C-alpha cells in the first residue's frame, strides 16, 4: 500500500516563495532564523578536558565519536587534528547550551 503524497507544482511553490520574499522586503513578514555558532578548533588538551568533563574513558569517547582509540589518543597528544565535522561534535559536547535551540528544532 503506497501513500499518495502529491507535491505542490513547482510554479505554485515558486509563486509562494516570491510572495513571501516581497512581504519580507516590505517588512510585512518576519522570517524565522537559526543562528549556528561559529565552528572552532580544539587542541589536544581541550579534547582531553571535554572527555573528562563528560566523565568518559578514551574508549567510550572514541566510540561516541566513531573513531578508534588510537585516533582519539593522537588528537589528545596533539599529533593529529580532528576533522571539521568531528570538531563540530566536540563543540556540541563542549557547549551544549549553545546548540540547545538548534538541536530541539526537530522535536
MDAnalysis code that builds the backbone (N, CA, C; Angstrom):
import MDAnalysis as mda
import numpy as np

u = mda.Universe.empty(321, n_residues=107, atom_resindex=np.repeat(np.arange(107), 3), trajectory=True)
u.add_TopologyAttr("name", ["N", "CA", "C"] * 107)
u.add_TopologyAttr("resid", np.arange(1, 108))
u.add_TopologyAttr("resname", ["UNK", "UNK", "UNK", "UNK", "UNK", "UNK", "UNK", "UNK", "UNK", "UNK", "UNK", "UNK", "UNK", "UNK", "UNK", "UNK", "UNK", "UNK", "UNK", "UNK", "UNK", "UNK", "UNK", "UNK", "UNK", "UNK", "UNK", "UNK", "UNK", "UNK", "UNK", "UNK", "UNK", "UNK", "UNK", "UNK", "UNK", "UNK", "UNK", "UNK", "UNK", "UNK", "UNK", "UNK", "UNK", "UNK", "UNK", "UNK", "UNK", "UNK", "UNK", "UNK", "UNK", "UNK", "UNK", "UNK", "UNK", "UNK", "UNK", "UNK", "UNK", "UNK", "UNK", "UNK", "UNK", "UNK", "UNK", "UNK", "UNK", "UNK", "UNK", "UNK", "UNK", "UNK", "UNK", "UNK", "UNK", "UNK", "UNK", "UNK", "UNK", "UNK", "UNK", "UNK", "UNK", "UNK", "UNK", "UNK", "UNK", "UNK", "UNK", "UNK", "UNK", "UNK", "UNK", "UNK", "UNK", "UNK", "UNK", "UNK", "UNK", "UNK", "UNK", "UNK", "UNK", "UNK", "UNK"])
u.atoms.positions = np.array([
    [0.843, -1.173, 0.000],
    [0.000, 0.000, 0.000],
    [0.888, 1.236, 0.000],
    [0.703, 2.112, -0.986],
    [1.512, 3.332, -1.050],
    [0.690, 4.537, -0.608],
    [1.389, 5.462, -0.005],
    [0.741, 6.694, 0.456],
    [0.844, 7.721, -0.667],
    [-0.271, 8.322, -1.013],
    [-0.290, 9.322, -2.071],
    [0.186, 10.654, -1.490],
    [1.401, 11.012, -1.830],
    [1.958, 12.279, -1.350],
    [2.220, 13.166, -2.555],
    [1.170, 13.752, -3.060],
    [1.287, 14.608, -4.235],
    [1.934, 15.925, -3.820],
    [2.934, 16.296, -4.530],
    [3.683, 17.502, -4.238],
    [3.061, 18.683, -4.973],
    [3.053, 19.844, -4.313],
    [2.542, 21.059, -4.943],
    [3.392, 21.363, -6.181],
    [2.780, 21.748, -7.290],
    [3.540, 22.048, -8.507],
    [4.603, 23.126, -8.269],
    [5.698, 23.008, -8.985],
    [6.828, 23.913, -8.839],
    [6.414, 25.374, -9.001],
    [5.605, 25.678, -9.983],
    [5.200, 27.070, -10.230],
    [4.489, 27.656, -9.006],
    [3.659, 26.853, -8.351],
    [2.941, 27.343, -7.158],
    [3.907, 27.548, -5.995],
    [4.871, 26.640, -5.848],
    [5.850, 26.791, -4.767],
    [6.720, 28.020, -5.000],
    [7.110, 28.257, -6.254],
    [7.904, 29.444, -6.577],
    [7.112, 30.719, -6.324],
    [5.850, 30.732, -6.735],
    [4.999, 31.902, -6.518],
    [4.871, 32.203, -5.026],
    [4.637, 31.160, -4.228],
    [4.511, 31.343, -2.785],
    [5.806, 31.920, -2.206],
    [6.945, 31.394, -2.630],
    [8.241, 31.883, -2.159],
    [8.475, 33.333, -2.543],
    [8.115, 33.692, -3.767],
    [8.277, 35.078, -4.219],
    [7.372, 36.026, -3.429],
    [6.128, 35.606, -3.192],
    [5.211, 36.449, -2.414],
    [5.722, 36.634, -0.984],
    [6.264, 35.570, -0.381],
    [6.847, 35.702, 0.960],
    [8.046, 36.633, 0.930],
    [8.848, 36.545, -0.115],
    [10.007, 37.441, -0.256],
    [9.590, 38.896, -0.358],
    [8.534, 39.158, -1.108],
    [8.024, 40.533, -1.243],
    [7.507, 41.033, 0.103],
    [6.743, 40.182, 0.812],
    [6.236, 40.567, 2.131],
    [7.388, 40.871, 3.089],
    [8.442, 40.054, 3.042],
    [9.588, 40.267, 3.912],
    [10.280, 41.581, 3.564],
    [10.449, 41.842, 2.258],
    [11.104, 43.085, 1.824],
    [10.319, 44.313, 2.255],
    [9.001, 44.201, 2.288],
    [8.141, 45.306, 2.726],
    [8.015, 45.376, 4.248],
    [8.693, 44.442, 4.934],
    [8.656, 44.335, 6.391],
    [7.270, 43.980, 6.920],
    [6.484, 43.275, 6.077],
    [5.172, 42.769, 6.491],
    [5.273, 41.339, 7.035],
    [6.453, 40.753, 6.962],
    [6.626, 39.367, 7.363],
    [7.982, 39.205, 8.031],
    [7.999, 38.548, 9.174],
    [9.258, 38.207, 9.837],
    [9.556, 36.742, 9.559],
    [10.767, 36.481, 9.096],
    [11.163, 35.115, 8.804],
    [11.938, 34.547, 9.984],
    [11.747, 33.277, 10.250],
    [12.481, 32.607, 11.315],
    [13.940, 32.442, 10.888],
    [14.840, 32.648, 11.814],
    [16.260, 32.486, 11.533],
    [16.885, 31.610, 12.610],
    [17.781, 30.762, 12.191],
    [18.518, 29.924, 13.117],
    [19.974, 30.355, 13.083],
    [20.498, 30.733, 14.235],
    [21.885, 31.159, 14.317],
    [22.717, 29.977, 14.799],
    [23.663, 29.584, 13.983],
    [24.541, 28.472, 14.317],
    [25.870, 29.049, 14.796],
    [26.330, 28.645, 15.979],
    [27.616, 29.158, 16.463],
    [28.734, 28.855, 15.471],
    [29.688, 29.751, 15.387],
    [30.829, 29.578, 14.500],
    [31.637, 28.361, 14.924],
    [32.090, 27.609, 13.951],
    [32.916, 26.440, 14.251],
    [34.249, 26.865, 14.844],
    [34.891, 25.972, 15.547],
    [36.187, 26.277, 16.138],
    [37.047, 25.039, 16.163],
    [38.325, 25.218, 16.470],
    [39.273, 24.118, 16.586],
    [39.550, 23.835, 18.057],
    [39.946, 22.610, 18.348],
    [40.266, 22.202, 19.705],
    [41.676, 21.629, 19.753],
    [42.432, 22.050, 20.759],
    [43.764, 21.485, 20.986],
    [43.603, 20.128, 21.651],
    [44.706, 19.387, 21.725],
    [44.674, 18.096, 22.385],
    [44.231, 18.200, 23.839],
    [44.738, 19.216, 24.536],
    [44.364, 19.412, 25.947],
    [42.877, 19.707, 26.082],
    [42.316, 20.427, 25.124],
    [40.880, 20.735, 25.165],
    [40.037, 19.483, 24.909],
    [40.510, 18.612, 24.023],
    [39.798, 17.347, 23.768],
    [39.789, 16.520, 25.051],
    [40.925, 16.451, 25.723],
    [41.005, 15.717, 26.997],
    [40.042, 16.328, 28.006],
    [40.015, 17.664, 28.093],
    [39.150, 18.345, 29.058],
    [37.674, 18.055, 28.788],
    [37.277, 18.053, 27.516],
    [35.876, 17.753, 27.164],
    [35.542, 16.324, 27.589],
    [36.424, 15.398, 27.258],
    [36.196, 13.989, 27.616],
    [36.109, 13.829, 29.132],
    [36.992, 14.493, 29.843],
    [36.979, 14.385, 31.309],
    [35.716, 14.998, 31.915],
    [35.279, 16.140, 31.372],
    [34.040, 16.761, 31.879],
    [32.841, 15.840, 31.679],
    [32.862, 15.063, 30.634],
    [31.773, 14.123, 30.352],
    [31.977, 12.804, 31.085],
    [33.066, 12.725, 31.824],
    [33.394, 11.541, 32.631],
    [33.382, 10.271, 31.786],
    [34.112, 10.330, 30.679],
    [34.171, 9.192, 29.766],
    [35.613, 8.721, 29.627],
    [35.765, 7.417, 29.469],
    [37.087, 6.856, 29.166],
    [37.419, 7.168, 27.710],
    [38.681, 6.942, 27.352],
    [39.052, 7.141, 25.951],
    [38.247, 6.209, 25.049],
    [38.054, 4.970, 25.487],
    [37.297, 4.007, 24.676],
    [35.853, 4.463, 24.485],
    [35.225, 4.947, 25.548],
    [33.835, 5.417, 25.446],
    [33.727, 6.634, 24.525],
    [34.634, 7.586, 24.708],
    [34.584, 8.819, 23.921],
    [34.890, 8.526, 22.456],
    [35.872, 7.664, 22.210],
    [36.194, 7.283, 20.831],
    [34.996, 6.619, 20.168],
    [34.324, 5.740, 20.890],
    [33.143, 5.068, 20.365],
    [32.045, 6.085, 20.050],
    [31.849, 7.043, 20.939],
    [30.845, 8.085, 20.721],
    [31.139, 8.886, 19.451],
    [32.421, 9.169, 19.219],
    [32.823, 9.957, 18.046],
    [33.047, 9.095, 16.797],
    [32.858, 7.770, 16.944],
    [33.013, 6.818, 15.827],
    [34.430, 6.830, 15.254],
    [35.416, 6.861, 16.166],
    [36.818, 6.778, 15.764],
    [37.484, 5.720, 16.637],
    [38.687, 5.333, 16.265],
    [39.425, 4.367, 17.070],
    [40.039, 5.075, 18.281],
    [40.385, 4.291, 19.291],
    [41.036, 4.846, 20.478],
    [42.378, 5.457, 20.070],
    [43.088, 4.818, 19.146],
    [44.377, 5.354, 18.683],
    [44.206, 6.731, 18.041],
    [43.123, 6.913, 17.284],
    [42.866, 8.216, 16.677],
    [42.607, 9.261, 17.758],
    [41.776, 8.917, 18.727],
    [41.498, 9.842, 19.830],
    [42.785, 10.179, 20.577],
    [43.600, 9.179, 20.839],
    [44.868, 9.411, 21.537],
    [45.766, 10.351, 20.738],
    [45.785, 10.202, 19.426],
    [46.625, 11.084, 18.599],
    [46.129, 12.525, 18.654],
    [44.799, 12.719, 18.765],
    [44.264, 14.079, 18.925],
    [44.671, 14.642, 20.281],
    [44.486, 13.816, 21.319],
    [44.763, 14.273, 22.676],
    [46.242, 14.592, 22.874],
    [47.110, 13.903, 22.160],
    [48.551, 14.145, 22.256],
    [49.000, 15.271, 21.322],
    [48.080, 15.775, 20.502],
    [48.414, 16.863, 19.583],
    [49.130, 16.419, 18.330],
    [49.213, 15.118, 18.095],
    [49.885, 14.608, 16.898],
    [49.034, 14.805, 15.649],
    [47.709, 14.762, 15.819],
    [46.772, 14.958, 14.698],
    [45.642, 15.853, 15.152],
    [44.919, 16.394, 14.184],
    [43.743, 17.232, 14.457],
    [42.489, 16.508, 13.983],
    [41.389, 16.629, 14.726],
    [40.125, 16.044, 14.255],
    [39.645, 16.748, 12.980],
    [38.813, 16.049, 12.226],
    [38.213, 16.642, 11.022],
    [37.244, 17.753, 11.422],
    [36.830, 18.554, 10.470],
    [35.870, 19.635, 10.770],
    [34.550, 19.112, 11.326],
    [33.973, 18.030, 10.760],
    [32.738, 17.506, 11.360],
    [32.946, 17.044, 12.806],
    [34.095, 16.429, 13.082],
    [34.368, 15.996, 14.448],
    [34.586, 17.192, 15.359],
    [35.222, 18.247, 14.845],
    [35.385, 19.472, 15.635],
    [34.008, 20.017, 16.030],
    [33.047, 19.940, 15.115],
    [31.693, 20.428, 15.416],
    [31.058, 19.569, 16.517],
    [31.243, 18.258, 16.441],
    [30.731, 17.386, 17.508],
    [31.384, 17.733, 18.843],
    [32.691, 17.958, 18.830],
    [33.381, 18.348, 20.059],
    [32.811, 19.656, 20.602],
    [32.500, 20.576, 19.701],
    [31.916, 21.855, 20.105],
    [30.554, 21.643, 20.764],
    [29.769, 20.745, 20.226],
    [28.451, 20.447, 20.810],
    [28.614, 19.825, 22.192],
    [29.573, 18.893, 22.322],
    [29.812, 18.282, 23.634],
    [30.392, 19.283, 24.621],
    [31.183, 20.229, 24.108],
    [31.830, 21.221, 24.962],
    [30.842, 22.260, 25.477],
    [29.937, 22.716, 24.620],
    [28.997, 23.787, 24.986],
    [27.601, 23.463, 24.472],
    [26.943, 22.445, 25.042],
    [25.631, 22.039, 24.531],
    [24.580, 23.137, 24.632],
    [24.720, 24.043, 25.592],
    [23.738, 25.120, 25.735],
    [23.694, 26.018, 24.496],
    [24.815, 26.153, 23.793],
    [24.844, 26.960, 22.565],
    [24.022, 26.318, 21.453],
    [23.828, 25.016, 21.527],
    [23.163, 24.274, 20.464],
    [21.782, 23.771, 20.853],
    [21.367, 24.038, 22.069],
    [20.097, 23.501, 22.585],
    [18.923, 23.853, 21.666],
    [18.802, 25.095, 21.266],
    [17.696, 25.524, 20.401],
    [17.755, 24.827, 19.047],
    [18.948, 24.768, 18.478],
    [19.114, 24.146, 17.157],
    [18.763, 22.662, 17.228],
    [19.249, 21.989, 18.268],
    [19.022, 20.550, 18.396],
    [17.577, 20.213, 18.690],
    [16.821, 21.147, 19.262],
    [15.422, 20.869, 19.590],
    [14.463, 21.247, 18.460],
    [14.958, 21.775, 17.347],
    [14.092, 22.156, 16.225],
    [13.357, 20.963, 15.640],
    [13.948, 19.775, 15.710],
    [13.318, 18.589, 15.150],
    [12.207, 18.022, 16.016],
    [12.075, 18.508, 17.252],
    [11.050, 17.988, 18.168],
    [9.658, 18.418, 17.789],
])
